[in-house]
Amino acid sequence: MGYVSKQLRASAKGESCTLEFPGVCNHDPETVVLAHLPSSVKGLATKSDDWHAVFACSACHEHMDHNQRHANMATYQLRALRLTQKTWFDEGLLTIAGDKEPKPKHSGKSLPPKPIYR
């Protein structure tokens, strides 16, 4: 079993989906859960570490689990991981050892602006 965190798992509740697969995402925060990305830790009946996971709506979570060979899957997963970890960092759930000033905890849930891909 990878690293498990009740706080990280609970943080997905009510968040926006960070995977946002075009034509797949249902954009419903009520269905968002912490979806574990593939890793060397993940295996039969074993999930990746909770910090190696993203906020995913039910539709994107299912798409990711069943379409790992999708041409742009890694791009969407890495973008989602960055957005998810940014949210944790902003909320004080993820910190960097040695930082002089810890990030303040935010009570509101928000994501940074979406990047524009061309």
C-alpha positions as CSV (number, residue, x, y, z in Angstrom):
1,M,0.0,0.0,0.0
2,G,1.3,3.4,-0.9
3,Y,1.2,6.5,1.4
4,V,-2.4,7.1,2.6
5,S,-3.6,10.5,3.8
6,K,-7.2,11.1,5.0
7,Q,-6.7,14.8,4.6
8,L,-5.6,14.6,0.9
9,R,-8.4,12.2,0.1
10,A,-11.0,14.4,1.8
11,S,-9.6,17.5,0.0
12,A,-11.1,16.3,-3.3
13,K,-14.7,16.8,-2.0
14,G,-16.3,19.7,-3.9
15,E,-13.2,20.5,-6.0
16,S,-13.2,21.0,-9.7
17,C,-11.9,18.2,-11.9
18,T,-8.3,18.8,-12.8
19,L,-8.2,16.2,-15.6
20,E,-10.9,17.8,-17.7
21,F,-10.7,15.5,-20.7
22,P,-12.4,17.2,-23.6
23,G,-15.7,15.7,-24.5
24,V,-15.5,13.4,-21.4
25,C,-15.5,15.7,-18.3
26,N,-18.9,16.1,-16.6
27,H,-17.7,19.2,-14.7
28,D,-19.7,18.1,-11.6
29,P,-17.8,18.8,-8.3
30,E,-20.2,16.5,-6.6
31,T,-18.6,13.5,-8.4
32,V,-15.0,14.5,-7.8
33,V,-12.7,12.1,-5.9
34,L,-9.0,11.6,-5.5
35,A,-7.9,9.5,-8.5
36,H,-4.6,7.7,-8.2
37,L,-2.2,8.0,-11.1
38,P,-0.2,5.0,-12.4
39,S,3.2,4.5,-10.8
40,S,5.7,1.8,-9.8
41,V,3.8,1.6,-6.4
42,K,0.5,0.9,-8.1
43,G,-0.3,-2.8,-8.8
44,L,-2.8,-5.5,-8.2
45,A,-5.0,-4.2,-5.3
46,T,-2.5,-1.5,-4.5
47,K,-2.9,2.2,-5.2
48,S,-0.3,4.9,-5.8
49,D,0.6,7.2,-3.0
50,D,-2.1,9.7,-2.2
51,W,0.2,12.6,-3.1
52,H,0.5,11.0,-6.6
53,A,-3.2,11.5,-7.4
54,V,-5.5,14.1,-9.0
55,F,-9.0,15.6,-8.5
56,A,-11.2,13.7,-11.0
57,C,-14.9,13.7,-11.8
58,S,-16.5,10.3,-12.2
59,A,-16.4,10.5,-16.0
60,C,-12.7,11.5,-16.2
61,H,-11.7,9.0,-13.6
62,E,-13.3,6.2,-15.5
63,H,-11.8,7.4,-18.8
64,M,-8.3,7.6,-17.2
65,D,-8.6,4.1,-15.7
66,H,-9.7,2.5,-19.0
67,N,-7.7,4.4,-21.6
68,Q,-4.1,4.5,-20.3
69,R,-2.9,4.2,-23.9
70,H,-4.7,7.4,-25.0
71,A,-2.2,9.5,-27.0
72,N,-2.2,12.6,-24.7
73,M,-2.9,10.8,-21.4
74,A,0.4,11.7,-19.8
75,T,0.0,15.3,-20.7
76,Y,-3.5,15.5,-19.0
77,Q,-2.3,13.5,-16.0
78,L,0.8,15.8,-15.4
79,R,-1.3,18.9,-15.9
80,A,-3.8,17.6,-13.4
81,L,-1.1,16.6,-10.9
82,R,0.3,20.1,-11.0
83,L,-3.1,21.7,-10.5
84,T,-4.0,19.3,-7.7
85,Q,-0.7,19.8,-5.9
86,K,-1.0,23.6,-6.3
87,T,-4.3,23.5,-4.6
88,W,-2.8,21.4,-1.7
89,F,0.1,23.8,-1.5
90,D,-2.2,26.9,-1.4
91,E,-4.4,25.2,1.3
92,G,-1.4,24.2,3.4
93,L,-1.9,20.5,2.9
94,L,1.4,20.3,1.0
95,T,4.5,22.1,2.3
96,I,8.1,22.3,1.4
97,A,10.6,21.5,4.1
98,G,12.9,24.4,4.8
99,D,10.6,27.1,3.5
100,K,11.0,30.2,5.8
101,E,7.3,31.2,5.7
102,P,4.6,28.5,5.4
103,K,1.9,29.2,2.9
104,P,-1.3,30.4,4.6
105,K,-4.3,28.0,4.6
106,H,-7.1,29.1,2.4
107,S,-10.7,28.2,3.3
108,G,-12.0,28.7,-0.2
109,K,-11.6,26.1,-2.9
110,S,-10.1,27.4,-6.1
111,L,-7.8,26.4,-9.0
112,P,-5.3,28.6,-10.8
113,P,-6.3,29.8,-14.3
114,K,-6.2,27.2,-17.0
115,P,-3.1,27.4,-19.3
116,I,-3.8,28.0,-23.0
117,Y,-2.4,25.3,-25.2
118,R,-1.7,26.1,-28.8
